Amino acid sequence: MSTAEKQIPTIRSTKLFKYGFGLVNNPLKAISDIIDNYGDIASLKISKIGSIIFLNHPDYVKHVLKDNQDNYSRRKAVKQPSFSALQDLLGNGIFMSDGEDWEQQHKMLRNLFSPISIASTLPIIEEELLLVTKRWQTQITTSSIIDVEQEMHLLMLRIMLRTHVCSNLVFPYHDILDTLKSFMNASNSKNIFLAQLKAFILKPFGVKYHYRKPQQSLEWMMAFVDKLIEDLLHAKYVPNGLFAIMLTDYNNGIVSKQDIKDQLLNFLFAGFDTTSTGITFTLYNLAAYQPIQQLVKDEIAVTKSQPFYTLEKVIKETLRLYPPVWSYAREAIADDIIDGFYIPAKTLVLISSYALHRHKDFWQNADAFNIDNFEKDNFKGKNFVYIPFGQGKRMCIGRALADYQMMAILPHLLRTFHFTTVNEKKPIINPNIIIKATKPIKLRVSLAS
């Protein structure tokens, strides 16, 4: 029996279509509207899914992601029918695993993200930055418009594969990017909903509709990874990072070929895209706020090494407004009580970092770009109202690497180039699996004076 003292505000049946459709069509706006109208905890019941409880208070976030984290499963939350393609891609890798299985994987991968291991990747980062610099300098006369989003995605994919697979293999980088982009687009909530709707409409006519778009991308990716692993096991190249560790464990009978495959697919899914998105939006904000860009340039001109305090604040404020992972879903394993509210077992709990980072009780002028939010005194006590990497033991294992890469890449680009926006319109956000702009972010790039 529940000992709950409070009743969770429940979205009325007359509003189900509005919010249900909104969560598919524009989830960021729908979740923000729910929070504005119902408060920091609200329940929405959707047939076949059950209840979704939206949480938007740091105390509730702390309870789910840290204090009682073992009761809230990411694997069970993602194992919804709508996420079947995502399950197929990620298998039982670090992103999807739970419990003891996750603990073992986390222990195995932890050494990849030690300070020594992270620092050892700098030569490859510098090599790749040199290629970007030369390419841009060739393109630029006085100034040129560059698709910064595409460039940063390519840069981070190259760095990830060279540091964690092999440093001198020639990978089909553009094919990988195109395939992952197709998979992400085909697997987003809107396209999945439309496919389910089409199947429902055609069923009375005896037509069994199967949504194949995610599967087509998945098949290409699986074939690419299978070939890569076979070449690894037959010693056709010298592995780096992740593959070096997993090859040793495979030879010692600790992991299987499937384990290697799952882990690589998890790295392809979450090992570069989030960081490249963070860098892209940071460059956009620096381009949009020229005085701040100049402050950062002045700071990095004084010293060649960290800390770069102004740049750190710019990055953090960017991740506040544009968190690459914009939501965290968990399923309650057992009944629970949060601040007097009863949470039944098997309930889906959703935390939107996008909404939390704009909570008006904790951020002044919450929608505005303001790096003073991350002055020490202003940020005090906000650890669970700012969660771009999650929180608790399931916090992103690659957080230190992402920080290192951003603080290595951005100063180099800012010493060499100057960035301005192409127009005054802010990017419109597309809440795909990883947050993006609806149109690729392009900036006017010129040589630094």
RODO-2510 file (C-alpha; in nm, 4 decimals, decimal comma):
residues 449
     n   res          X          Y          Z
     1     m     0,0000     0,0000     0,0000
     2     s     0,1114     0,3525    -0,0701
     3     t     0,1954     0,5956     0,2097
     4     a     0,1771     0,8875    -0,0300
     5     e     0,0429     1,2088     0,1149
     6     k     0,0008     1,4025    -0,2066
     7     q    -0,1853     1,3480    -0,5315
     8     i     0,0185     1,3905    -0,8497
     9     p    -0,1497     1,6477    -1,0769
    10     t    -0,2966     1,4462    -1,3639
    11     i    -0,3543     1,5804    -1,7120
    12     r    -0,7264     1,5812    -1,7793
    13     s    -0,8696     1,3451    -2,0402
    14     t    -0,9805     1,6438    -2,2480
    15     k    -0,6126     1,7428    -2,2822
    16     l    -0,4777     1,3977    -2,3687
    17     f    -0,4869     1,4500    -2,7443
    18     k    -0,3261     1,7927    -2,7173
    19     y    -0,0341     1,6764    -2,5070
    20     g    -0,0085     1,3282    -2,6571
    21     f     0,0199     1,4739    -3,0069
    22     g     0,2475     1,7495    -2,8766
    23     l     0,4913     1,4986    -2,7276
    24     v     0,5270     1,3434    -3,0725
    25     n     0,5282     1,6582    -3,2840
    26     n     0,7211     1,8992    -3,0590
    27     p     0,8191     1,7310    -2,7301
    28     l     1,0238     2,0222    -2,5961
    29     k     0,7276     2,2590    -2,6179
    30     a     0,4800     1,9966    -2,4951
    31     i     0,6862     1,9125    -2,1854
    32     s     0,7420     2,2817    -2,1118
    33     d     0,3653     2,3442    -2,1438
    34     i     0,2881     2,0530    -1,9113
    35     i     0,5282     2,1869    -1,6494
    36     d     0,3970     2,5435    -1,6844
    37     n     0,0372     2,4276    -1,6401
    38     y     0,0734     2,1424    -1,3898
    39     g     0,3929     2,2112    -1,1943
    40     d     0,7149     2,0213    -1,1258
    41     i     0,5451     1,6814    -1,1186
    42     a     0,2631     1,5754    -1,3500
    43     s     0,1146     1,2529    -1,4806
    44     l    -0,0073     1,1714    -1,8311
    45     k    -0,1751     0,8368    -1,9024
    46     i    -0,1409     0,7050    -2,2572
    47     s    -0,2938     0,3747    -2,3643
    48     k    -0,0460     0,0920    -2,4418
    49     i     0,2334     0,2899    -2,2729
    50     g     0,0734     0,3520    -1,9331
    51     s     0,1500     0,6546    -1,7200
    52     i     0,4318     0,8955    -1,7848
    53     i     0,5329     1,1047    -1,4860
    54     f     0,7186     1,4263    -1,5704
    55     l     0,9655     1,5498    -1,3081
    56     n     1,1156     1,8980    -1,3144
    57     h     1,2466     1,9748    -0,9668
    58     p     1,6100     1,9178    -0,8633
    59     d     1,5028     1,7305    -0,5484
    60     y     1,2994     1,4866    -0,7599
    61     v     1,5812     1,4564    -1,0128
    62     k     1,8291     1,3814    -0,7328
    63     h     1,6005     1,1091    -0,5957
    64     v     1,5658     0,9307    -0,9312
    65     l     1,9189     0,9736    -1,0668
    66     k     2,1138     0,9364    -0,7425
    67     d     1,9435     0,8703    -0,4074
    68     n     1,7275     0,5787    -0,5260
    69     q     1,8860     0,5249    -0,8684
    70     d     1,8834     0,1437    -0,8481
    71     n     1,5028     0,1525    -0,8519
    72     y     1,4898     0,3397    -1,1823
    73     s     1,5957     0,1430    -1,4891
    74     r     1,7135     0,3033    -1,8101
    75     r     1,7094    -0,0308    -1,9903
    76     k     1,3435    -0,0955    -1,9074
    77     a     1,2499     0,2598    -2,0060
    78     v     1,4153     0,2327    -2,3454
    79     k     1,2745    -0,1161    -2,4028
    80     q     0,9451     0,0291    -2,5206
    81     p     0,8011    -0,0864    -2,8579
    82     s     0,8608     0,2590    -3,0046
    83     f     1,2345     0,2248    -2,9389
    84     s     1,2794    -0,1189    -3,0979
    85     a     1,5269     0,0073    -3,3592
    86     l     1,7328     0,1765    -3,0867
    87     q     1,7399    -0,1488    -2,8901
    88     d     1,8605    -0,3349    -3,2000
    89     l     2,1392    -0,0822    -3,2501
    90     l     2,2634    -0,0656    -2,8906
    91     g     2,2224    -0,4306    -2,7924
    92     n     2,3533    -0,4868    -2,4417
    93     g     2,6279    -0,2241    -2,4457
    94     i     2,7079     0,0314    -2,1765
    95     f     2,4117     0,2541    -2,2677
    96     m     2,1442    -0,0168    -2,2391
    97     s     2,2743    -0,2481    -1,9667
    98     d     2,1614    -0,2410    -1,6039
    99     g     2,2635    -0,3786    -1,2668
   100     e     2,5674    -0,6054    -1,2341
   101     d     2,6078    -0,6236    -1,6127
   102     w     2,6404    -0,2459    -1,6303
   103     e     2,8791    -0,2427    -1,3321
   104     q     3,1136    -0,4875    -1,5095
   105     q     3,1068    -0,2911    -1,8349
   106     h     3,1607     0,0365    -1,6525
   107     k     3,4609    -0,1095    -1,4697
   108     m     3,6063    -0,2381    -1,7977
   109     l     3,5665     0,0956    -1,9785
   110     r     3,6665     0,3214    -1,6896
   111     n     4,0365     0,3124    -1,7786
   112     l     3,9567     0,4605    -2,1206
   113     f     3,8508     0,7805    -1,9453
   114     s     4,1315     0,8181    -1,6922
   115     p     4,3288     1,1456    -1,7128
   116     i     4,6321     0,9623    -1,8585
   117     s     4,4272     0,7841    -2,1263
   118     i     4,2439     1,1030    -2,2199
   119     a     4,5675     1,3046    -2,2469
   120     s     4,7168     1,0341    -2,4714
   121     t     4,4565     1,1173    -2,7385
   122     l     4,5888     1,4737    -2,7849
   123     p     4,8254     1,3940    -3,0762
   124     i     4,5353     1,2557    -3,2826
   125     i     4,3164     1,5536    -3,1893
   126     e     4,5935     1,7892    -3,3029
   127     e     4,6425     1,5984    -3,6304
   128     e     4,2714     1,6172    -3,7074
   129     l     4,2504     1,9857    -3,6138
   130     l     4,5377     2,0571    -3,8503
   131     l     4,3409     1,8951    -4,1350
   132     v     4,0353     2,1086    -4,0536
   133     t     4,2487     2,4231    -4,0316
   134     k     4,4157     2,3633    -4,3683
   135     r     4,0823     2,2815    -4,5356
   136     w     3,9139     2,5943    -4,4021
   137     q     4,2103     2,8174    -4,4849
   138     t     4,1930     2,6905    -4,8428
   139     q     3,8207     2,7682    -4,8624
   140     i     3,8445     3,1123    -4,7061
   141     t     3,9398     3,4227    -4,9021
   142     t     3,8113     3,7091    -4,6906
   143     s     3,5333     3,5035    -4,5340
   144     s     3,3255     3,1990    -4,6201
   145     i     3,0083     3,0373    -4,4961
   146     i     3,0933     2,6955    -4,3543
   147     d     2,8607     2,4169    -4,2416
   148     v     3,0102     2,4064    -3,8932
   149     e     2,7726     2,1337    -3,7783
   150     q     2,8829     1,8910    -4,0503
   151     e     3,2475     1,9816    -4,0024
   152     m     3,2394     1,9215    -3,6262
   153     h     3,0531     1,5921    -3,6668
   154     l     3,3139     1,4722    -3,9148
   155     l     3,5987     1,5914    -3,6907
   156     m     3,4652     1,4149    -3,3802
   157     l     3,3832     1,0923    -3,5673
   158     r     3,7372     1,0806    -3,7061
   159     i     3,8849     1,1413    -3,3609
   160     m     3,6634     0,8757    -3,2014
   161     l     3,7415     0,6026    -3,4561
   162     r     4,1121     0,6804    -3,4671
   163     t     4,1489     0,6830    -3,0862
   164     h     3,9203     0,3860    -3,0089
   165     v     3,9477     0,1569    -3,3135
   166     c     4,2652     0,2173    -3,5145
   167     s     4,4716     0,5294    -3,5781
   168     n     4,5687     0,4535    -3,9396
   169     l     4,2722     0,2723    -4,0953
   170     v     4,0853     0,4511    -4,3734
   171     f     3,7219     0,4555    -4,2607
   172     p     3,4185     0,5486    -4,4772
   173     y     3,3553     0,8508    -4,2566
   174     h     3,0926     1,0210    -4,4708
   175     d     2,9004     0,6962    -4,5209
   176     i     2,8993     0,6413    -4,1446
   177     l     2,7737     0,9947    -4,0798
   178     d     2,5024     0,9696    -4,3452
   179     t     2,3871     0,6302    -4,2156
   180     l     2,3753     0,7425    -3,8542
   181     k     2,1857     1,0580    -3,9532
   182     s     1,9317     0,8506    -4,1472
   183     f     1,8929     0,6131    -3,8550
   184     m     1,8419     0,8942    -3,6023
   185     n     1,5858     1,0689    -3,8222
   186     a     1,3969     0,7477    -3,8977
   187     s     1,3945     0,6510    -3,5278
   188     n     1,2701     0,9755    -3,3785
   189     s     0,9357     0,9820    -3,1970
   190     k     0,7498     1,1641    -3,4741
   191     n     0,8403     0,9174    -3,7492
   192     i     0,7773     0,6172    -3,5240
   193     f     0,4326     0,7560    -3,4356
   194     l     0,3439     0,8172    -3,8007
   195     a     0,4526     0,4630    -3,8875
   196     q     0,2379     0,3188    -3,6094
   197     l    -0,0555     0,5310    -3,7277
   198     k    -0,0126     0,4046    -4,0850
   199     a    -0,0022     0,0435    -3,9636
   200     f    -0,3203     0,1019    -3,7612
   201     i    -0,5046     0,2514    -4,0621
   202     l    -0,4013    -0,0271    -4,3003
   203     k    -0,4715    -0,3174    -4,0638
   204     p    -0,8522    -0,3365    -4,1306
   205     f    -0,7705    -0,3756    -4,5013
   206     g    -0,5554    -0,6797    -4,4332
   207     v    -0,2315    -0,4935    -4,5017
   208     k     0,0561    -0,5540    -4,2619
   209     y     0,2717    -0,2457    -4,2742
   210     h     0,6312    -0,2726    -4,1537
   211     y     0,8345     0,0418    -4,0997
   212     r     1,1675    -0,0396    -4,2613
   213     k     1,3543     0,2919    -4,2643
   214     p     1,5495     0,2441    -3,9377
   215     q     1,6236    -0,1170    -4,0335
   216     q     1,7835    -0,0183    -4,3636
   217     s     2,0358     0,2061    -4,1880
   218     l     2,0836    -0,0529    -3,9155
   219     e     2,1708    -0,3269    -4,1659
   220     w     2,4455    -0,1138    -4,3216
   221     m     2,5871    -0,0276    -3,9804
   222     m     2,5823    -0,3912    -3,8663
   223     a     2,7650    -0,5058    -4,1806
   224     f     3,0294    -0,2328    -4,1355
   225     v     3,0880    -0,3234    -3,7691
   226     d     3,0923    -0,6997    -3,8378
   227     k     3,3660    -0,6551    -4,1001
   228     l     3,5650    -0,4309    -3,8664
   229     i     3,5504    -0,6870    -3,5861
   230     e     3,6459    -0,9779    -3,8126
   231     d     3,9502    -0,7838    -3,9305
   232     l     4,0366    -0,7090    -3,5662
   233     l     4,0151    -1,0746    -3,4627
   234     h     4,2299    -1,1774    -3,7596
   235     a     4,4969    -0,9192    -3,6650
   236     k     4,4605    -0,7169    -3,9853
   237     y     4,5306    -0,3928    -3,7985
   238     v     4,6645    -0,2707    -3,4642
   239     p     4,3751    -0,1600    -3,2413
   240     n     4,3571     0,1482    -3,0206
   241     g     4,1607     0,2371    -2,7086
   242     l     3,8318     0,0501    -2,6822
   243     f     3,9235    -0,2142    -2,9386
   244     a     4,2629    -0,2787    -2,7760
   245     i     4,0972    -0,3429    -2,4399
   246     m     3,8225    -0,5594    -2,5855
   247     l     4,0637    -0,7644    -2,7984
   248     t     4,2645    -0,8490    -2,4865
   249     d     3,9467    -0,9428    -2,2987
   250     y     3,8247    -1,1486    -2,5957
   251     n     4,1516    -1,3439    -2,6098
   252     n     4,1192    -1,4071    -2,2346
   253     g     3,7615    -1,5315    -2,2738
   254     i     3,6118    -1,2397    -2,0794
   255     v     3,4010    -1,0909    -2,3608
   256     s     3,2362    -1,2317    -2,6732
   257     k     3,2348    -1,1075    -3,0312
   258     q     2,8811    -0,9773    -2,9665
   259     d     3,0070    -0,7798    -2,6660
   260     i     3,2659    -0,6067    -2,8863
   261     k     2,9973    -0,5299    -3,1445
   262     d     2,7552    -0,3882    -2,8877
   263     q     3,0218    -0,1657    -2,7337
   264     l     3,1356    -0,0234    -3,0694
   265     l     2,7772     0,0486    -3,1724
   266     n     2,7250     0,2264    -2,8388
   267     f     3,0361     0,4385    -2,9083
   268     l     2,9095     0,5207    -3,2575
   269     f     2,5737     0,6204    -3,1073
   270     a     2,6959     0,8278    -2,8126
   271     g     3,0739     0,8587    -2,8383
   272     f     3,1087     1,1613    -3,0656
   273     d     2,7692     1,3073    -3,1621
   274     t     2,6978     1,4688    -2,8248
   275     t     3,0393     1,6372    -2,8102
   276     s     3,0221     1,7587    -3,1693
   277     t     2,6773     1,9040    -3,0972
   278     g     2,8125     2,0822    -2,7897
   279     i     3,1020     2,2305    -2,9898
   280     t     2,8698     2,3368    -3,2722
   281     f     2,6296     2,5258    -3,0454
   282     t     2,9207     2,6800    -2,8534
   283     l     3,0630     2,8182    -3,1780
   284     y     2,7176     2,9487    -3,2659
   285     n     2,6876     3,1317    -2,9315
   286     l     3,0347     3,2800    -2,9677
   287     a     2,9394     3,3970    -3,3169
   288     a     2,6109     3,5430    -3,1936
   289     y     2,7685     3,7264    -2,8976
   290     q     3,0743     3,9007    -3,0408
   291     p     3,1895     4,0732    -2,7167
   292     i     3,2013     3,7339    -2,5452
   293     q     3,3931     3,5824    -2,8371
   294     q     3,6450     3,8635    -2,7998
   295     l     3,6726     3,8001    -2,4249
   296     v     3,7499     3,4360    -2,4932
   297     k     4,0025     3,5249    -2,7644
   298     d     4,1769     3,7658    -2,5268
   299     e     4,1863     3,4988    -2,2583
   300     i     4,3356     3,2261    -2,4770
   301     a     4,5866     3,4708    -2,6248
   302     v     4,7386     3,5274    -2,2819
   303     t     4,8103     3,1605    -2,2153
   304     k     4,8447     2,8485    -2,4261
   305     s     4,7084     2,6165    -2,1592
   306     q     4,4041     2,5811    -1,9390
   307     p     4,2208     2,6924    -1,7370
   308     f     4,0220     2,9190    -1,9669
   309     y     3,7568     3,0390    -1,7246
   310     t     3,5493     3,2454    -1,9686
   311     l     3,5433     2,9675    -2,2277
   312     e     3,4419     2,7179    -1,9597
   313     k     3,1440     2,9379    -1,8698
   314     v     3,0488     2,9736    -2,2378
   315     i     3,0517     2,5953    -2,2815
   316     k     2,8477     2,5354    -1,9662
   317     e     2,5911     2,7988    -2,0589
   318     t     2,5667     2,6483    -2,4077
   319     l     2,5019     2,3036    -2,2592
   320     r     2,2397     2,4593    -2,0332
   321     l     2,0443     2,6026    -2,3248
   322     y     2,1179     2,3258    -2,5756
   323     p     2,1802     2,0018    -2,3818
   324     p     2,2657     1,7362    -2,6447
   325     v     2,0832     1,4732    -2,4371
   326     w     1,7603     1,6601    -2,3761
   327     s     1,5736     1,3959    -2,1741
   328     y     1,6327     1,1033    -1,9399
   329     a     1,3769     0,8233    -1,9236
   330     r     1,3600     0,5701    -1,6417
   331     e     1,1122     0,2989    -1,5441
   332     a     1,0330     0,2427    -1,1750
   333     i     1,1174    -0,1157    -1,0810
   334     a     0,9285    -0,1076    -0,7487
   335     d     0,6766     0,1291    -0,5921
   336     d     0,8356     0,4467    -0,4591
   337     i     0,7554     0,7736    -0,2848
   338     i     0,9005     1,1027    -0,4057
   339     d     0,8335     1,3990    -0,1758
   340     g     0,5058     1,2392    -0,0662
   341     f     0,3984     1,1481    -0,4216
   342     y     0,3356     0,7797    -0,4979
   343     i     0,5226     0,6370    -0,7972
   344     p     0,3849     0,2916    -0,8934
   345     a     0,6153     0,0190    -1,0222
   346     k     0,6463     0,0038    -1,4036
   347     t     0,5741     0,3749    -1,4343
   348     l     0,7780     0,5630    -1,6941
   349     v     0,9487     0,8653    -1,5400
   350     l     1,0755     1,1418    -1,7699
   351     i     1,3211     1,4162    -1,6799
   352     s     1,3762     1,6825    -1,9450
   353     s     1,7135     1,8503    -1,9014
   354     y     1,5978     2,1068    -2,1586
   355     a     1,3070     2,2102    -1,9333
   356     l     1,5018     2,1746    -1,6084
   357     h     1,7767     2,4021    -1,7423
   358     r     1,5120     2,6689    -1,7975
   359     h     1,3393     2,6361    -1,4582
   360     k     1,2407     2,9919    -1,3696
   361     d     1,2856     2,9318    -0,9954
   362     f     1,6539     2,8561    -1,0435
   363     w     1,7638     3,0544    -1,3494
   364     q     1,7027     3,4268    -1,3935
   365     n     1,5832     3,5165    -1,7442
   366     a     1,6078     3,1426    -1,8101
   367     d     1,5835     3,1483    -2,1908
   368     a     1,8615     3,4056    -2,2351
   369     f     2,2286     3,3292    -2,2937
   370     n     2,4136     3,4503    -1,9840
   371     i     2,7549     3,3120    -1,8897
   372     d     2,7248     3,4732    -1,5443
   373     n     2,4979     3,1795    -1,4556
   374     f     2,8212     2,9884    -1,4021
   375     e     2,9977     3,2315    -1,1767
   376     k     3,0802     3,0339    -0,8623
   377     d     2,8325     3,2120    -0,6344
   378     n     2,5518     3,2036    -0,8920
   379     f     2,5879     2,8303    -0,9600
   380     k     2,6143     2,7217    -0,5967
   381     g     2,3607     2,4472    -0,5117
   382     k     2,2517     2,3825    -0,8716
   383     n     2,4117     2,0414    -0,9343
   384     f     2,0735     1,8766    -0,9882
   385     v     1,9178     2,1611    -1,1823
   386     y     2,2000     2,1393    -1,4393
   387     i     2,2430     1,7871    -1,5780
   388     p     2,3814     1,7937    -1,9355
   389     f     2,5692     1,4683    -1,8629
   390     g     2,3099     1,3176    -1,6295
   391     q     2,3822     1,2581    -1,2612
   392     g     2,4521     0,9754    -1,0187
   393     k     2,6529     0,6670    -1,1066
   394     r     2,4919     0,6558    -1,4526
   395     m     2,6337     0,9979    -1,5369
   396     c     2,7928     0,9893    -1,8820
   397     i     3,1127     0,7877    -1,8526
   398     g     3,2736     1,0060    -2,1204
   399     r     3,2136     1,3404    -1,9487
   400     a     3,5822     1,4048    -1,8719
   401     l     3,6764     1,3152    -2,2295
   402     a     3,4093     1,5478    -2,3712
   403     d     3,5338     1,8331    -2,1488
   404     y     3,8928     1,7685    -2,2571
   405     q     3,8067     1,7565    -2,6263
   406     m     3,6025     2,0770    -2,6180
   407     m     3,8767     2,2606    -2,4297
   408     a     4,1370     2,1367    -2,6797
   409     i     3,9403     2,2035    -2,9983
   410     l     3,7684     2,5369    -2,9317
   411     p     4,0820     2,7376    -2,8338
   412     h     4,2605     2,6132    -3,1456
   413     l     3,9737     2,7178    -3,3731
   414     l     3,9363     3,0547    -3,2000
   415     r     4,3072     3,1351    -3,2305
   416     t     4,2939     3,0643    -3,6025
   417     f     3,9480     3,1847    -3,7081
   418     h     3,6786     3,4383    -3,6312
   419     f     3,3113     3,3390    -3,6346
   420     t     3,0014     3,5446    -3,7114
   421     t     2,6415     3,4418    -3,7680
   422     v     2,4917     3,4305    -4,1162
   423     n     2,1673     3,5912    -3,9948
   424     e     2,0094     3,7084    -3,6702
   425     k     1,7644     3,4196    -3,6343
   426     k     1,8335     3,1795    -3,3504
   427     p     1,8460     2,8104    -3,4423
   428     i     1,5137     2,6293    -3,4183
   429     i     1,5636     2,3205    -3,2064
   430     n     1,4933     1,9725    -3,3402
   431     p     1,4629     1,7335    -3,0428
   432     n     1,5850     1,4263    -3,2221
   433     i     1,7478     1,1495    -3,0176
   434     i     2,0390     1,3953    -2,9863
   435     i     1,9326     1,7600    -2,9916
   436     k     2,0063     1,9412    -3,3164
   437     a     1,8963     2,2498    -3,5049
   438     t     1,6245     2,1928    -3,7653
   439     k     1,8668     2,3301    -4,0259
   440     p     2,2426     2,2673    -4,0132
   441     i     2,4245     2,5438    -3,8281
   442     k     2,6337     2,7433    -4,0741
   443     l     2,8606     3,0294    -3,9722
   444     r     3,0624     3,2904    -4,1546
   445     v     3,4273     3,2061    -4,0908
   446     s     3,7215     3,4372    -4,1523
   447     l     4,0884     3,4266    -4,0608
   448     a     4,1604     3,5669    -3,7154
   449     s     4,3289     3,9040    -3,7261
***
